[in-house]
Amino acid sequence: MPKVEAKEPPKTQEPPRELRVDERLMKAGKYEITKEHTFEVNLHLISKDNRWVLADRAGKGVESHVIVFRMWTYDEMVEMKKMSTIYDAGKRLHMLDNDSLNRLKVQRLIVSWTFDRENPRLKIYHVNGVLTDESWQAFARLQPSIISHIFDEMNRVYEYNG
Amino acid sequence: MMGDPARIGIDIRVSWRGGVCFPDETGEYKERAVFKVFTFGDNWILDRATSCEISVDDGRGKVTAIDSNEYRRLMVKRNLLSWTLDIPIEREDGWMTAECYERVKNVPAPLMEAFLDEFESSATVSRKEEEKITRQSIVLFGRNSRGVADACEAVSMFCTLGNFWEKFGIGKRVSITDMPFREYMMLKMMVGKENEAIKPTTSPRKPLTKIAGAGGRPRASQGIVMEG
């Protein structure tokens, strides 16, 4: 007698659920960070003996600048910390390289600054959301005291909750 | 009403600045996240998922290290159950779904870190607690111990649960994977302290008896047994 093979039951596996159009078009929630969530670091500088001295407020003879940073999301923070964490095999400890982390924060989270007001050469550019090498060089050429102040103010928001 | 012992609620005071929700001890508002209690099993899974081999001594040796940043991220995916934020938490097979994490990852980093710090501290033994455990275990495992007054959580757990588990067996009714990691750590520390206390007695000691000959000189032959 001919043998009739039983038909395989139809697979009922559901395709992975795609986001509905209304969900895709839905704006970010109140707690979600978007590109619009920025904060400013203010710099007040006085020129003295051919160098820049930081002042605590704007005033006569004081040149003021603003640097705009984007707030970081949880995932961005984890990725940046992963990239700047090194493992000390001798001590069997993970060490966070703060210099490297600060560099990543500037490269990925700086939006704009006013140093390009009078010098278009200092305009900063991004490629795929990351500062170009030339723009990073422009930042790195700032006076160390200015860079240090920017890092302090930036980390006041990123690390110490504003 | 009794709370669910398998869940832990973390409350964080917050304030809003520039449209961003920041943790703030003096903040006007409060946000709450509910986590699944961190268990020995969770730690085992996260340990496995985040450990990697690192070459040392110019590639001559390898050590296993845990990616602590990834470990904390997986803690969110595995243990966050719900919160007061407007991002619904969806879970499947014991983990947060990928679609859900796509939104959760956009939460301000300081806010998530504040929740995680509190959650992590609830799952570990603090330095202060560790010092108390050390002090009380010296008394508990002392030679003429009569117990410990005002026993800390670890000592009390060691004395009560230890007796239970000796009778009923830890693997039979209580699975070690479901055991809160904090309790596991406390018991592990107590067992360690107990072993330390036992060690000197098991090490070779001067014999309590000696064989002495006439005149009190120790001699192997013709001896008299004397109390040491």
Interface residues (C-beta under 8 A of the other chain):
Chain A: R17 L19 A28 G29 K30 Y31 E32 I33 T34 E36 H37 T38 F39 M71 W72 T73 Y74 D75 E76 M77 V78 K81 K82 T85 Y87 A89 R92 H94 Y158 E159 N161 G162
Chain B: R17 G18 G19 V20 C21 F22 P23 D24 I54 V56 D57 V63 A65 D67 S68 N69 E70 R72 R73 V76 L85 D86 I87 E99 R103 V104 K105 N106 V107 P108 A109 P110 L111 M112 E113 A114
